[in-house]
Amino acid sequence: SKFFALAPAGQDYFKQSSTRLHYIAAKVIQMTLDIMQDPWTVVQEISALGLRHVGYGIPTELFGPFVTACIQVISSVTQDETALEAFRWSLGLISKMLVETINEGSTIVMKAINVNSKRMLKKAISCAPRGKRAQWLLLVQVGTQSISPLKWSLESGVLAAAKTIIADLLTIRADRERYYYGMEDLFTRHPDVVELLCNEGQLIYDLLDGLVWRSRTTTEGMRRANYYVKYLLIDKEGRFAKGLHAIAQTKDPKVMQHPAVNLVSDTLWTGIVRWQFIVAKAWFVLSLGAFMTGQALLPKSRWKFDFWARCIIFAVRVFVYLTTMLRLLATSMRDIVQAYRRRDLTWFRGIGVPTFLLDAYQAGTMFLGILLLIMCAFEPYFYCASSPDFPTEECPESADTIWMYSMWTMWAMLTHWLLMMELSVFSTGLSSFVLVCVYVMSEIFRFFVALIFVLFTFASAITVLEHTYTDMQQVLPTVVALFAITVRIFEDDYRDFQEDDMLLLMVFLFLVASAILLLNVLIAQLNCSYVYVYQNMVGFARLKRAEVICQTLSEDALAAKYSRFVDTLGLDNRLEFNQGDVGLAGGLAIEESASVQQVNSDPIIRFGGSCSAEMQWPEEGLDEDEDEEGNESMNRFERLERLVEKAMKKLVSAKATGKGRVKNGSSGMGSSSGPSGLSTDVSGQSGNEHNSESGED
């Protein structure tokens, strides 16, 4: 209250709750003590705090009244002059350091960001030397502490300024000697820029669009394009970058279909991941073949009682237990232990579940390993090990386990085949189809929930009804009968119910609710779901492939191989923009269809004059078709269309008025009928309309 009395303007900057303000006051007092005990550390903290105040836009004029208010409060609780003098000196020193930091860090770029003005930001950037333009947008340094204007604008929600910064950094400018492009500076300063922008919606598209250059000219329907995706492939240490993983985590199929992301994904898949994926899944395919041979093929063939067939069956089953079962269980246990050590858990009702088990494939592999372990415990060949006819599964010792073994084998076989759907990533089309099927399964699940409710509702009602039909005397048999009626496999006929009118009425009502209502609702839901997924199914398929790519390349064993693969891409070679025009390094050059993207002008902004890096770029100004926040207003074509429409309305109105006056004049209604009179009236009306339209404009 003392501070607000001394500086009423401070109320506009201290809008937090009272508890938060008390916390700030306590931190101020603690800092005055810490600077005496550990001055080096506190100086660093003060510099960082001052840079944050630059982002907050705090005027330095408020620090004097704040220090005075703090001293007055301390004076009211103690009369110790030594303590007061120490507090006054310490707080004054902190205040001077903060003011100096704010003055040094309050660049014109940060001031423009604080007011979220695109026009002011572009004006501020235009003052930067062309060689330091990117640094002005990415770094404000005071002593050993620094702040990034881009990151600050993202954290403070000033997205218009952030969009302007990204667009400026990723605009290629050139003079006669060199090209200027902020891609390298952006990813060097913010290696996690993709992760930052993925959380900000549309800004990720601005980043990805800025990484693409397309030639204005075409040759035989093809256009040259340079994709500067170096830092989507590798980080500054040469390892696999995390950008693709961050994009995959958004689960946004539209981002995955961006041409830059497509190029990165396809390059990694065809270059290194596809072969590694084949090698990793080869054992799984071999395991399924062995599993089929030992469970579904030889045991059901006419040779199943032959000695050689029994030997093969036993050997194949042991092979499955020693390879597939042990491998799956060992891998699952290793991943579980690592998840608990890293605390990578998802909590359900106070129970921590390893996050990797939320993935259907990972959970399926663990489930298959458990099923194989149960099968091994019930294996008939092991029970018949002491039989004189060994190897065999038919002996008195195994008689009680045959059925249990067959049941667990059935579930293991089903799970094994379902896990094979992971191989669909080899084909984008096939993967899209699989994902569509998986997506619509949720609608089928909801349908069965509703159907079960309807079944038990009518089954309970029919059971309490006194009737003579024997198959509907109890709840469960009635549920089975009604379900059979729904799927049209019921053996009896409705004429069997004719003696019980109420029973027949209830069955008809059930048919209306299930066969007519629920089934048609299911069809409508499946149709809507398919339309939605079909629009983005390629993106969903690419999301699945991106997850496989990230999972494969995250293995440390592939680091050296991945480094050799990146070397073959030639990312350090400078790419041509046009024939003989050698440009920038850090990208991949491709030829794409001219219909992919329409390019009406050269994406590179070229300037003449001096080529000194210390010179400023000529000011580009604010696009006249954009407002302060960077939103597009009416473009030139729309304005021209409106002007043409207004002119046509004037012409039609003038003709209609002229015809009316000629008609009225000829009928002798008191109006002038001469040509001069008509001309005067029409021109006068046209002039009035012109004036009114000009006023509207």
C-alpha positions in Angstrom: 0.0 0.0 0.0 2.9 2.4 0.7 4.3 1.7 -2.8 1.0 2.3 -4.4 0.7 5.5 -2.5 4.1 6.7 -3.7 3.6 5.5 -7.3 0.0 4.9 -8.3 1.1 3.8 -11.8 2.6 0.7 -10.1 -0.9 -0.7 -9.7 -1.0 -1.4 -13.4 2.0 -3.7 -13.1 1.2 -5.5 -9.8 -2.1 -7.2 -10.6 -1.4 -10.5 -8.9 -3.1 -11.8 -5.8 -2.1 -10.6 -2.3 -0.4 -14.0 -1.6 1.7 -13.6 -4.7 2.7 -10.0 -3.8 3.7 -11.2 -0.3 5.8 -13.9 -1.9 7.6 -11.2 -4.1 8.2 -9.1 -1.0 9.7 -12.0 0.9 12.0 -12.8 -2.1 13.2 -9.2 -2.1 14.1 -9.4 1.5 15.8 -12.7 1.1 17.8 -11.4 -1.9 19.2 -8.5 0.3 20.6 -11.2 2.7 21.9 -13.5 0.0 23.9 -10.8 -1.7 26.0 -10.5 1.4 26.7 -14.2 1.6 27.1 -15.2 -2.1 27.4 -12.1 -4.2 28.5 -13.9 -7.4 25.5 -16.1 -7.6 23.0 -13.3 -6.7 24.5 -11.1 -9.4 23.7 -13.7 -12.0 20.2 -14.1 -10.6 19.6 -10.4 -10.6 20.8 -10.2 -14.3 18.3 -12.9 -15.2 15.6 -11.2 -13.2 16.3 -7.9 -14.9 16.0 -9.5 -18.4 12.6 -10.9 -17.4 11.5 -7.4 -16.3 12.5 -6.3 -19.8 9.9 -8.7 -21.1 7.4 -7.5 -18.6 7.9 -4.0 -19.8 8.5 -2.6 -16.3 9.4 1.1 -16.3 12.7 1.8 -14.4 11.0 4.9 -12.8 9.1 2.6 -10.4 12.3 1.1 -8.8 12.9 4.3 -6.7 9.5 4.4 -5.1 9.6 0.7 -4.5 12.9 0.9 -2.7 11.6 3.8 -0.6 8.4 1.9 0.3 10.4 -1.1 1.4 12.7 1.0 3.6 9.7 2.7 5.2 8.1 -0.7 6.0 11.4 -2.0 7.6 11.8 1.2 9.5 8.4 0.7 11.1 9.4 -2.7 12.6 13.0 -2.0 13.8 15.0 1.0 15.1 18.4 -0.7 14.6 20.3 1.8 12.4 22.9 -0.7 11.4 20.3 -3.1 10.1 18.4 -0.3 8.3 21.6 1.0 6.7 22.6 -2.5 5.6 19.1 -3.1 4.2 19.1 0.3 2.4 22.5 -0.3 0.9 21.8 -3.9 -0.2 18.4 -3.0 -1.7 19.7 0.1 -3.4 22.5 -2.0 -5.0 20.0 -4.6 -6.3 17.8 -1.8 -7.6 20.8 -0.2 -9.5 21.8 -3.5 -11.0 18.2 -4.2 -12.1 17.8 -0.7 -13.7 21.1 -1.1 -15.5 20.1 -4.5 -16.8 16.7 -3.3 -17.9 18.3 -0.2 -19.7 20.8 -2.4 -21.5 18.2 -5.1 -22.4 15.4 -2.8 -23.5 16.1 -3.0 -27.2 13.7 -1.6 -29.7 12.8 -5.1 -30.7 11.8 -6.0 -27.1 9.7 -2.8 -26.9 7.9 -3.7 -30.1 7.2 -7.2 -28.7 5.8 -5.8 -25.5 3.2 -3.8 -27.4 2.6 -6.7 -29.8 2.8 -4.4 -32.9 3.8 -5.9 -36.2 4.5 -2.5 -37.6 6.8 -1.4 -34.8 8.6 -4.7 -34.9 9.3 -4.5 -38.6 10.4 -0.9 -38.1 12.7 -2.0 -35.3 14.2 -4.9 -37.3 14.8 -2.6 -40.3 17.4 -0.7 -38.2 19.6 -3.8 -37.7 22.7 -4.4 -39.9 22.0 -7.1 -42.4 24.7 -9.3 -40.9 23.2 -9.0 -37.3 19.5 -9.0 -38.2 19.0 -12.6 -36.9 20.9 -11.8 -33.7 18.6 -8.9 -32.9 15.6 -11.2 -33.1 17.1 -14.1 -31.2 19.4 -12.7 -28.5 19.4 -9.9 -25.9 22.7 -10.2 -23.9 23.4 -8.5 -20.6 26.6 -9.7 -19.0 26.5 -13.5 -18.8 22.7 -13.6 -19.0 20.6 -13.6 -22.1 17.0 -13.7 -23.3 15.5 -14.6 -26.6 12.9 -12.2 -28.0 11.3 -15.1 -30.0 11.0 -17.4 -27.0 9.8 -14.6 -24.8 7.0 -13.7 -27.3 6.0 -17.3 -27.4 5.9 -17.7 -23.6 4.0 -14.4 -23.1 1.5 -15.2 -25.8 2.5 -12.4 -28.1 1.9 -14.7 -31.1 1.6 -11.9 -33.7 5.2 -10.8 -32.9 6.4 -14.4 -32.8 4.9 -15.0 -36.3 6.6 -11.8 -37.6 10.0 -12.9 -36.2 9.7 -16.4 -37.7 8.7 -15.0 -41.1 11.6 -12.5 -41.0 14.2 -15.1 -40.0 13.1 -17.5 -42.7 13.0 -15.0 -45.5 15.9 -15.3 -47.9 17.5 -12.0 -48.7 20.4 -11.4 -51.0 22.8 -8.8 -52.4 25.3 -9.4 -55.1 27.8 -11.1 -52.9 26.0 -13.3 -50.4 22.7 -14.7 -49.2 21.2 -14.0 -45.8 19.0 -16.7 -44.2 18.2 -17.1 -40.5 17.6 -20.8 -40.5 21.0 -21.7 -39.1 20.8 -19.0 -36.4 17.3 -20.0 -35.5 18.1 -23.7 -34.9 21.4 -22.9 -33.3 19.9 -20.5 -30.8 16.7 -22.7 -30.2 17.4 -26.4 -31.0 13.9 -27.1 -29.6 12.1 -24.6 -31.8 10.0 -27.3 -33.4 8.8 -28.5 -30.0 8.1 -24.9 -28.9 6.0 -24.1 -32.1 4.1 -27.4 -32.0 2.5 -26.1 -28.9 1.4 -22.9 -30.5 -0.9 -24.2 -33.2 -0.5 -22.5 -36.6 3.0 -21.2 -36.0 4.5 -24.6 -36.8 3.2 -24.1 -40.4 5.0 -20.8 -40.6 8.2 -22.5 -39.6 7.8 -25.4 -42.1 6.8 -23.0 -44.9 9.9 -20.9 -44.3 12.1 -24.0 -44.8 11.0 -24.4 -48.4 12.2 -22.5 -51.4 10.6 -23.1 -54.8 11.8 -21.7 -58.1 9.4 -19.4 -60.0 10.3 -21.0 -63.4 9.3 -24.5 -64.5 10.8 -27.0 -67.0 8.5 -29.5 -68.6 6.0 -29.3 -65.8 8.6 -29.7 -63.1 9.8 -27.1 -60.6 13.1 -27.0 -58.6 12.6 -26.8 -54.8 15.1 -26.6 -52.0 14.1 -27.9 -48.6 16.3 -26.6 -45.8 15.6 -29.4 -43.4 19.1 -30.0 -42.0 18.0 -29.5 -38.4 15.0 -31.7 -38.8 17.4 -34.5 -39.6 20.3 -33.8 -37.2 20.9 -31.7 -34.1 24.0 -29.6 -33.5 25.9 -32.7 -32.3 25.1 -34.7 -35.4 22.6 -37.0 -33.8 19.0 -37.6 -34.8 17.0 -34.5 -34.3 13.9 -34.5 -32.1 11.8 -32.3 -34.4 10.1 -35.2 -36.1 9.3 -36.8 -32.8 7.7 -33.5 -31.6 5.6 -33.3 -34.7 4.5 -36.9 -34.3 3.5 -36.3 -30.7 1.0 -33.6 -31.8 -1.0 -36.4 -33.5 -2.0 -33.8 -36.1 -2.3 -35.5 -39.6 -2.3 -32.2 -41.4 1.2 -31.2 -40.1 2.5 -34.6 -41.1 1.3 -34.0 -44.6 3.4 -30.8 -45.0 5.9 -31.2 -47.9 8.9 -30.5 -45.6 7.8 -33.2 -43.1 7.0 -35.6 -45.9 10.5 -35.2 -47.4 12.2 -35.8 -44.0 10.1 -38.8 -43.3 10.5 -40.4 -46.7 14.3 -39.7 -46.7 14.8 -41.4 -43.3 12.5 -44.3 -44.2 14.0 -45.2 -47.5 17.5 -44.3 -46.5 18.0 -46.2 -43.2 14.9 -47.1 -41.3 13.2 -49.4 -43.7 16.0 -51.9 -43.8 16.4 -51.7 -40.0 12.7 -52.3 -39.6 12.8 -55.3 -41.9 15.7 -56.8 -39.9 13.9 -56.1 -36.6 10.6 -57.7 -37.7 12.2 -60.7 -39.6 12.4 -62.7 -36.3 8.8 -61.9 -35.7 7.7 -63.3 -39.1 9.9 -66.3 -38.6 8.4 -66.8 -35.1 4.9 -66.7 -36.6 5.9 -69.2 -39.2 7.3 -71.6 -36.6 4.2 -71.0 -34.4 1.9 -71.9 -37.2 3.9 -75.0 -38.1 3.9 -76.3 -34.6 0.3 -75.5 -33.7 -1.9 -75.2 -36.8 -0.3 -77.0 -39.7 1.5 -80.2 -38.7 -0.8 -81.1 -35.7 -3.8 -80.9 -38.0 -2.3 -82.8 -41.0 -2.5 -86.4 -41.9 1.1 -86.9 -40.8 0.5 -85.8 -37.2 1.0 -89.3 -35.8 4.2 -90.0 -37.7 7.4 -90.0 -35.7 9.2 -87.4 -37.8 6.2 -85.0 -37.6 6.0 -85.3 -33.8 9.7 -84.5 -33.7 9.3 -81.4 -35.8 6.3 -80.3 -33.7 8.2 -80.7 -30.5 11.3 -78.9 -31.9 9.4 -76.0 -33.3 7.5 -75.5 -30.0 10.7 -75.5 -28.0 12.2 -73.0 -30.5 9.2 -70.7 -30.0 9.6 -70.9 -26.2 13.3 -70.3 -26.3 13.3 -67.4 -28.8 10.0 -65.6 -29.0 8.8 -66.1 -25.4 12.1 -65.4 -23.7 12.8 -62.4 -26.0 9.4 -60.8 -25.4 9.5 -61.3 -21.7 13.1 -60.0 -21.4 12.4 -57.0 -23.5 9.2 -56.2 -21.6 10.9 -56.5 -18.2 13.8 -54.3 -19.3 11.4 -51.6 -20.5 9.4 -51.8 -17.3 12.5 -51.4 -15.1 13.7 -48.5 -17.2 10.3 -46.8 -17.0 10.2 -47.0 -13.2 13.8 -45.8 -12.9 13.0 -42.8 -15.2 9.6 -42.3 -13.5 8.1 -42.5 -17.0 4.7 -43.5 -15.6 1.1 -42.8 -16.2 -1.0 -42.9 -13.0 -4.4 -44.7 -12.7 -6.1 -44.4 -9.4 -2.7 -44.1 -7.6 -1.1 -46.9 -9.5 1.9 -46.0 -11.7 1.8 -47.8 -15.1 4.7 -47.6 -17.5 3.8 -45.2 -20.3 5.1 -47.5 -23.0 2.3 -49.9 -22.2 -0.2 -47.4 -23.4 1.0 -48.2 -26.9 -1.1 -51.0 -28.4 1.9 -52.8 -30.0 4.0 -52.7 -26.9 1.2 -53.9 -24.7 0.5 -56.6 -27.3 4.0 -57.9 -27.4 4.1 -58.2 -23.6 0.7 -59.9 -23.6 1.9 -62.4 -26.2 5.0 -63.2 -24.0 2.7 -63.9 -21.0 0.5 -66.1 -23.2 3.5 -68.1 -24.4 4.7 -68.5 -20.8 1.3 -69.9 -19.8 1.4 -72.2 -22.8 4.8 -73.4 -21.8 3.4 -74.3 -18.3 0.6 -76.4 -19.9 2.7 -77.9 -22.8 1.5 -81.5 -23.3 4.9 -82.6 -24.7 6.5 -81.7 -21.4 3.9 -83.7 -19.4 4.6 -86.7 -21.7 8.4 -86.5 -21.3 8.4 -89.9 -19.5 6.1 -91.6 -22.0 7.7 -94.5 -24.0 6.3 -92.9 -27.2 8.0 -89.6 -26.6 7.8 -87.1 -28.4 4.1 -87.2 -28.1 1.3 -85.1 -26.6 -1.1 -87.9 -26.0 -0.6 -89.6 -22.7 -2.5 -90.0 -19.4 -0.4 -87.2 -17.8 -1.5 -84.6 -20.3 -5.1 -85.5 -20.5 -6.2 -82.8 -18.1 -4.2 -80.1 -19.7 -5.0 -80.5 -23.4 -8.1 -78.3 -23.4 -6.5 -75.5 -21.3 -3.4 -75.6 -23.6 -5.6 -75.3 -26.7 -7.5 -72.3 -25.3 -4.3 -70.3 -24.4 -2.9 -71.3 -27.8 -5.9 -69.9 -29.5 -5.5 -66.5 -27.8 -1.7 -66.5 -28.5 -2.3 -67.3 -32.2 -4.8 -64.5 -32.5 -2.5 -62.0 -30.7 0.4 -63.0 -32.9 -1.5 -62.3 -36.1 -2.8 -59.0 -34.8 0.7 -57.8 -34.0 1.6 -58.5 -37.7 -0.5 -55.4 -38.6 2.6 -53.4 -37.5 4.1 -54.4 -40.9 1.5 -52.2 -42.7 3.8 -49.2 -42.4 5.6 -50.5 -45.5 2.7 -49.2 -47.5 1.1 -45.8 -46.9 -2.2 -47.0 -48.5 -2.3 -50.2 -46.5 -1.5 -48.4 -43.3 -4.2 -45.9 -44.0 -6.8 -48.7 -44.4 -5.7 -50.4 -41.2 -5.9 -47.1 -39.3 -9.4 -46.5 -40.7 -10.5 -49.9 -39.5 -9.0 -49.3 -36.0 -10.6 -45.9 -35.8 -14.1 -47.1 -36.6 -13.8 -49.9 -34.0 -14.7 -47.3 -31.3 -18.0 -46.7 -33.0 -18.7 -50.5 -33.1 -17.8 -50.7 -29.4 -20.3 -48.0 -28.5 -22.9 -49.8 -30.6 -22.4 -53.1 -28.7 -22.6 -51.2 -25.3 -26.0 -49.8 -26.4 -27.1 -53.2 -27.8 -26.2 -55.0 -24.5 -28.2 -52.5 -22.6 -31.2 -53.0 -24.9 -30.8 -56.8 -24.7 -30.8 -57.0 -20.9 -33.6 -54.4 -20.7 -36.0 -56.4 -22.9 -34.8 -59.8 -21.6 -35.5 -58.7 -18.0 -39.0 -57.5 -19.0 -39.8 -60.6 -21.0 -38.6 -62.9 -18.2 -41.1 -61.5 -15.7 -43.9 -61.9 -18.1 -46.1 -65.1 -17.8 -45.8 -66.9 -21.1 -45.4 -70.4 -22.5 -42.4 -70.0 -24.7 -39.6 -72.1 -23.1 -36.5 -70.4 -24.6 -37.4 -67.1 -22.9 -38.1 -68.2 -19.3 -34.7 -67.0 -17.9 -32.7 -63.8 -18.4 -29.5 -65.2 -20.1 -31.3 -67.6 -22.5 -33.6 -64.7 -23.4 -30.6 -62.5 -24.1 -29.2 -65.1 -26.4 -32.5 -65.5 -28.2 -32.9 -61.8 -28.7 -29.3 -61.4 -29.9 -30.0 -64.3 -32.4 -33.1 -62.4 -33.6 -31.0 -59.2 -34.1 -28.3 -60.9 -36.2 -30.9 -63.1 -38.0 -29.8 -66.5 -36.9 -32.8 -67.3 -34.7 -34.1 -70.7 -35.6 -37.8 -70.3 -34.6 -40.4 -68.1 -36.2 -42.6 -65.3 -35.0 -45.6 -67.6 -35.4 -44.3 -69.5 -32.3 -45.2 -66.4 -30.3 -48.8 -66.0 -31.6 -50.3 -67.5 -28.6 -48.7 -64.9 -26.3 -49.7 -61.4 -27.6 -47.7 -59.5 -25.1 -44.6 -61.6 -25.8 -45.0 -61.0 -29.5 -45.4 -57.2 -28.8 -42.2 -57.1 -26.7 -40.3 -58.9 -29.4 -41.5 -56.5 -32.0 -40.6 -53.5 -29.8 -37.1 -55.0 -29.3 -36.7 -55.4 -33.1 -37.6 -51.7 -33.5 -35.0 -50.7 -30.9 -32.2 -52.9 -32.1 -32.5 -53.8 -35.8 -34.1 -50.6 -36.9 -32.8 -47.9 -34.6 -29.4 -49.1 -33.3 -28.2 -50.7 -36.6 -29.1 -47.6 -38.7 -27.4 -45.3 -36.1 -24.3 -47.5 -36.3 -24.3 -47.3 -40.1 -24.6 -43.5 -39.9 -21.8 -43.2 -37.4 -19.5 -45.5 -39.4 -20.2 -43.3 -42.4 -19.4 -40.1 -40.7 -16.2 -41.6 -39.0 -15.0 -42.9 -42.3 -15.5 -39.6 -44.1 -13.5 -37.8 -41.3 -10.7 -40.4 -41.3 -10.6 -40.6 -45.1 -9.8 -36.9 -45.4 -6.7 -37.3 -43.2 -5.9 -41.0 -43.5 -2.6 -40.4 -45.4 -1.6 -38.1 -42.6 -2.6 -40.7 -40.0 -0.5 -43.3 -41.9 2.5 -41.0 -42.0 2.1 -40.3 -38.2 2.3 -44.1 -37.7 5.4 -44.3 -39.9 7.0 -41.3 -38.1 6.5 -43.0 -34.8 8.3 -46.1 -36.2 11.1 -43.9 -37.5 11.6 -42.1 -34.2 11.5 -45.4 -32.2 14.1 -47.0 -34.5 16.5 -44.1 -34.7 16.4 -43.5 -30.9 18.5 -46.7 -30.4 22.1 -45.8 -29.5 23.4 -48.7 -31.6 22.4 -46.9 -34.8 24.2 -43.6 -34.0 27.3 -44.4 -36.1 25.3 -45.8 -39.0 23.0 -42.8 -38.9 26.0 -40.4 -39.0 27.3 -42.2 -42.1 23.9 -41.9 -43.7 23.6 -38.2 -43.0 27.1 -37.7 -44.6 25.7 -39.2 -47.9 23.0 -36.5 -48.0 25.5 -33.7 -48.5 23.8 -31.3 -46.2 26.9 -29.1 -46.1 26.9 -28.6 -49.8 25.5 -25.3 -51.1 22.4 -25.7 -53.3 21.6 -23.9 -56.4 18.6 -21.6 -56.6 18.7 -21.5 -60.4 21.2 -22.5 -63.0 24.5 -21.0 -62.0 23.1 -19.3 -58.9 24.8 -21.1 -56.0 22.9 -20.4 -52.8 22.8 -21.8 -49.3 23.8 -25.1 -47.6 21.8 -27.2 -45.2 19.1 -28.6 -47.4 18.0 -31.1 -50.0 17.2 -30.2 -53.6 14.4 -32.0 -55.4 12.3 -31.7 -58.6 8.6 -31.6 -57.9 5.5 -31.1 -60.0 4.7 -27.5 -60.8 1.1 -28.1 -59.7 2.2 -28.8 -56.0 2.5 -25.0 -55.3 1.9 -22.0 -57.4 4.8 -19.5 -57.3 4.1 -16.1 -58.9 7.2 -14.2 -57.8 10.7 -14.9 -56.7 10.7 -16.0 -53.1 14.1 -14.4 -52.6 14.2 -10.7 -51.8 17.1 -9.2 -53.7 18.6 -5.8 -53.1 21.1 -3.7 -55.1 23.5 -1.1 -53.7 26.2 -1.7 -51.2 27.1 -5.3 -50.2 28.5 -4.5 -46.8 27.2 -6.7 -43.9 27.1 -3.6 -41.7 24.6 -1.9 -43.9 20.9 -2.1 -43.2 18.4 -3.6 -45.6 16.1 -1.2 -47.3 12.9 -0.9 -45.3 10.3 -3.3 -46.7 7.4 -1.7 -44.8 4.1 -3.2 -43.7 2.0 -4.9 -46.4 -0.9 -2.6 -47.2 -3.2 -5.7 -47.1 -2.4 -6.5 -43.5 -3.3 -5.0 -40.3 -1.2 -4.4 -37.2 -1.6 -8.0 -36.0 -0.5 -9.4 -39.3 -4.0 -10.5 -40.3 -4.8 -10.3 -44.0 -7.5 -7.8 -44.8 -9.2 -7.4 -48.1 -6.7 -8.1 -50.9 -6.4 -6.1 -54.1 -8.5 -8.5 -56.2 -11.4 -8.3 -53.8 -11.3 -4.5 -53.8 -11.2 -4.4 -57.5 -14.1 -6.8 -57.7 -16.1 -4.6 -55.4 -15.3 -1.5 -57.5 -16.5 -3.4 -60.7 -19.7 -4.5 -59.0 -20.4 -0.9 -57.9 -19.8 0.4 -61.4 -22.1 -2.2 -62.9 -24.8 -1.3 -60.4 -24.5 2.4 -61.3 -24.8 1.6 -65.0 -27.9 -0.6 -64.5 -29.5 2.0 -62.2 -28.8 4.8 -64.7 -30.3 2.8 -67.6 -33.4 1.9 -65.5 -33.9 5.5 -64.5 -33.5 6.7 -68.0 -36.1 4.3 -69.4 -38.5 5.3 -66.6 -38.2 9.0 -67.3 -38.6 8.5 -71.0 -41.8 6.6 -70.4 -43.1 9.1 -68.0 -42.3 12.0 -70.3 -44.1 10.5 -73.3 -47.2 9.9 -71.2 -47.4 13.6 -70.2 -46.9 13.2 -66.5 -45.2 16.6 -66.1 -41.6 15.5 -66.5 -39.3 17.0 -69.1 -39.0 14.6 -72.1 -36.2 16.2 -74.1 -32.9 14.5 -74.6 -31.2 17.2 -72.7 -33.5 16.8 -69.8 -32.9 13.0 -69.7 -29.2 13.6 -69.9 -29.3 16.0 -67.1 -31.4 13.7 -64.8 -29.2 10.7 -65.5 -25.9 12.5 -65.0 -27.3 14.1 -61.9 -28.4 10.8 -60.5 -25.1 9.3 -61.5 -23.2 12.1 -59.8 -25.2 11.6 -56.6 -24.6 7.9 -56.8 -20.9 8.5 -57.4 -20.8 10.8 -54.4 -22.6 8.3 -52.2 -20.4 5.5 -53.3 -17.3 7.7 -52.7 -18.6 8.3 -49.2 -19.0 4.6 -48.7 -15.4 4.0 -49.9 
